[in-house]
Amino acid sequence: MILYSWNVNGLRAAAKKPGFLDFFFRPDIDLLGLQEVRSLPDQLPPELASPKGYHVSLVNHLTRKGYSGVGVYSRLQPLATRLELPDPKWAQEGRLIHLELEKFHFLTVYFPNGQKDETRLNYKLGFYEAFFDYCQELRKTKPIVACGDFNTAHRPIDLAEPEANENNSGFLPVERAFLDRYIAAGYVDVFRLKNGDIPGQYSWWSYRSFDRKRNLGWRIDYFFVSEELKDNVTRAWLEPQITASDHCPVGLELTF
């Protein structure tokens, strides 16, 4: 089973860029979680709104068009689909889709960015807590596969310039502590599980100053599996050569 996660930085814009549709319709992809979709279904061309052979779920910000939004394109028939976290406080911005599948719960999530001000940082931290609680509750019934843009680099190896960013949201100790806690609770960062501590592996690059060309990036896009699925992980990888977004796709292969 091949799964991908990708922050597309606007689905309509990404779809117009070279290579996007070739990737999107690859026949080996069973499940594709997207973040920062920023489109309603009726704004998408038919080949993206309702492609043949896919179960499509999309959710967007309730009031702010063209902002946030997540989507799932699945060749697998979900047993159930739920949009957003249960608490309405965290269910306003189009940030989570949950598919219940036969063998696991699949979640694709776009965490808030905390860089704007303290209010948004606190919202991000609260969203982290609500997400953690939701995963823990779901895990009582089936294992978890969670993917998406977590908007935080976990360790210094996960960004090119850690010292310069230690006081910036995305690498603050309080944000990184959430990932420490999540992993300590039994959620496995599959990229590090399968690839170890190899440096220079990033999933997002700023458009400024040719950062992608210089590989001055951050690894903020992840797949996590609960420990019950650890032995089912065959491969985990990044695809930085795909450039239709400022993020690159993140891949996971599971074998059952």
Buried (B, 14 or more C-beta within 10 A) or exposed (E): BBBBBBBBBBBBBBBEEEEBBEBBBEEEBBBBBBBBBBBBBEBBEEEBBEBEEBBBBBBBBEEEEEEBBBBBBBBBEBEEBBBBBEEEEBBBBBBBBBBBBEBBBBBBBBBBBBEEEEEBBEBBBBBBEBBBEBBBEBBEEBBBBBBBBBBBBBBBBBBBBBEEBEEEBBBBEBBBEBBEEBBEEBBBBBBBBBBEEEEEBBBBBEEEEEBBEEEBBBBBBBBBBBEBBBEBBEBBBBBBEBBBBBBBBBBBBBEE
